[in-house]
Amino acid sequence: MAQGSRPKDAEEYDATPYVPEGGGLKALREGAAGCHGCPLYREATQTVFGSGKASARVVLVGEQPGDQEDRQGTPFVGPAGGVLTRALGEAGIEPAQAYITNAVKHFKFEQALRGKRRIHKAPSLREISACKPWLAAELRLVAPEVVVALGATAGKSLFGSSFRVSEQRGVALPMPSLDGGGDGHGMLVATIHPSAVLRADDAERAAAYAGLVSDLKVAAQLLQ
């Protein structure tokens, strides 16, 4: 099957046929815009690809686009993005120097019973696996020194289904290979997703945010 063509089976969960073999991030972004590698594209407004420069030293990997990201076509522009930007600054990482993306490139949601609100739904392992070729291609082109996995979905995309943020957060780990091409490049640090700070109750929010900053400081030290 030619690169960029649609799979014969529309229900096939695999983005590989859509990933261009050559070109840079621009080519990847253009290819991802037409990705039908899993059914999530049907309800989403658009593909939300990564944002940043190919020369970035650190890549931040989140879960999937949220409501605002789906509408605007840019990752981490919603409330969780505000938390992340503030935490990065406190940790000593310049947000403008990072490449920011998600493990899954389409917004998965369910419609609220009343009104037009779209309620976030976590992507399945099958959907995470289907979208992994895009993340692998991004990391191959950027080749960052450090990757930060923001939350369980990002961790599972990078390390597999057995990954647990609660057990492996804030620790510098060797970056695994994502495409079977040998050892991965650089180091990986896992932490909670910024949205976890927003979901925490008032009594726990400060501690959740402090933990996020502390984990990001581990990544910052690796960049020194």
Secondary structure as GFF3:
##gff-version 3
##sequence-region A 1 224
A	DSSP	three_ten_helix	16	18	.	.	.	ID=ss1
A	DSSP	alpha_helix	25	32	.	.	.	ID=ss2
A	DSSP	three_ten_helix	39	42	.	.	.	ID=ss3
A	DSSP	beta_strand	58	62	.	.	.	ID=ss4
A	DSSP	alpha_helix	67	72	.	.	.	ID=ss5
A	DSSP	alpha_helix	79	91	.	.	.	ID=ss6
A	DSSP	three_ten_helix	95	97	.	.	.	ID=ss7
A	DSSP	beta_strand	98	102	.	.	.	ID=ss8
A	DSSP	beta_strand	109	111	.	.	.	ID=ss9
A	DSSP	beta_strand	118	120	.	.	.	ID=ss10
A	DSSP	alpha_helix	125	142	.	.	.	ID=ss11
A	DSSP	beta_strand	146	150	.	.	.	ID=ss12
A	DSSP	alpha_helix	152	159	.	.	.	ID=ss13
A	DSSP	alpha_helix	165	168	.	.	.	ID=ss14
A	DSSP	beta_strand	173	174	.	.	.	ID=ss15
A	DSSP	beta_strand	187	191	.	.	.	ID=ss16
A	DSSP	alpha_helix	194	199	.	.	.	ID=ss17
A	DSSP	alpha_helix	202	222	.	.	.	ID=ss18
###
